[in-house]
Amino acid sequence: MSGQLTRYQKVVLVVAWLGWIFDSMDATIYNLVLNPALRELLGSRASTENIGWYGGIILSIFLVGWAMGGVFFGILADRFGRARTLVITILIYAVFTGCAGLAHTWWELALYRFLTALGIGGEWAAGATLVAEVWPESLRVRGAGLLQSAWGAGYFLAAGLYWLFSAQNWRVMFFVGLAPALVALVARWKIKEPEKWKEAKAAGHSRPGLTELFTTLHRRDTLVGAALAFVAVFGLWGATNWTPSLIRELLQGQQLGAEAMVKKVSYAVMSLNAGAIIGYFSFAPLAEWMGRRGAFLLMMVGATITLPMTFLVPDSYAMVLLTIPALGFFTNGIFSGFPIYLPELYPTRIRATGSGFCFNAGRVLAAGGPFVTGYLVTHLGTFARAASSIAVVYVVGMLVLLFARETKGQTLG
């Protein structure tokens, strides 16, 4: 494959890939430090129920910010350029991840996470569109799969940093999140706007806007794309990303020391994302073989089965480590479908707007996922029962696929 790519095309992928790694790292940091952070910030109110409740609220606020950033910066990427938007969004999420380490109340932490999410959502829209338009058509699907693998690498990075800095205060993890600012500097220096975007801009088309996504020509694709993203995000944030809390809950009767607990949580997250990385790489060949709809269906069926298998069946830490890679394969691997499928639904002049809206608009509703899980914890008594019940959302996704348009073999217009 490398022989068919120019040096610049490789550079574009590497820069976007690094941006997504740190996207993932910054998104994951909170999940890892949720318990110690909220125990400190809530003080005497830091019961298991309150940590689940306030933790769910902050995650929901984060997802709303992600949605708003994805939609807003998607529009900016179509109007002012993919490369410029990429730089701005990386700087936003880097700076405000660092600021989260300065929080002294739970609502301050929620505010900084909201601002971080604006950048993370926008960076996805700019990066996915940039790679789709710069890479050659024959390799575009594989490039999107490689790009999404950065999320798994980011999870590994976050888990590794958590293990390294576990002896430090939880705030240190957020301060480390300032590192992506360096990627923004490289992007500003190395990346230029895609020729496809320049041609569309020179053609003098009207400014892209959200209303065009709901015209007769694009309405079906927009609703389907947003619904699929909603299902994937709701399942991930409503269930899979509660894995650290599940592990702590499972091991709470073993009287483990703080360091031992941190290591076991880190190993579980790494195991989850080992499966996720395989899923990220697998979606592209599956989409070329089974079609986009077939690959999405496979991931949703797998997620429906593996969620309760992972959260309800295991009665030991060893069993969790055996089942959790399969969970990561399906619930995370499905996300490789979006940088492949969503850019295929729209022409160049509204590609970032459409992709950004679909991938992120569903997050407004999906923001209820962590909130619902936190609510269910207070009523069902455990994170395991609450998270496993979220599996029903993937059944909804299977019904949405009945209306999805197959784009296998389609070139970008």
Number of C-alpha atoms within 10 A of each C-alpha: 8 8 6 11 12 11 10 14 16 15 14 21 22 17 21 26 24 21 30 27 25 28 28 21 26 30 25 21 23 22 18 24 21 22 20 14 24 21 18 15 18 16 11 8 13 18 13 16 18 17 20 26 20 22 23 25 23 25 26 26 22 26 32 25 27 29 28 24 29 33 27 19 29 32 30 21 30 26 20 14 21 29 24 18 24 29 24 18 28 30 22 22 31 27 21 25 29 22 22 24 20 16 17 13 14 18 14 16 21 21 19 22 26 26 22 30 30 27 29 31 31 33 34 30 36 31 27 28 29 26 26 23 21 19 23 15 15 12 13 20 25 21 24 28 25 20 26 30 26 24 30 27 23 25 28 25 20 29 25 17 17 22 17 13 15 18 12 10 12 21 18 18 25 22 18 19 25 21 15 24 21 13 20 25 13 12 24 15 10 13 20 15 15 18 11 16 24 13 12 16 18 9 10 9 9 10 11 20 16 14 9 14 21 14 11 9 11 15 14 16 22 23 18 20 27 21 23 27 25 26 26 29 27 27 29 26 26 29 28 26 21 23 23 22 20 23 23 17 14 19 17 11 8 8 9 13 8 10 11 11 17 23 17 19 23 24 18 24 26 24 21 28 29 20 22 29 26 19 28 28 21 20 30 25 14 16 22 15 12 16 16 23 20 16 20 26 21 16 24 26 17 16 30 22 17 24 28 20 17 25 26 17 14 17 12 11 14 10 12 23 19 14 20 27 24 27 29 30 26 29 31 30 32 28 26 27 25 23 25 26 21 26 25 23 23 21 13 22 25 25 29 34 30 33 31 32 30 28 29 32 26 24 31 20 18 27 27 21 29 31 23 21 29 27 19 21 21 16 12 12 13 20 26 25 19 23 31 23 19 24 25 15 20 25 15 14 21 19 12 17 19 11 13 17 15 15 16 17 11 10 11 16 13
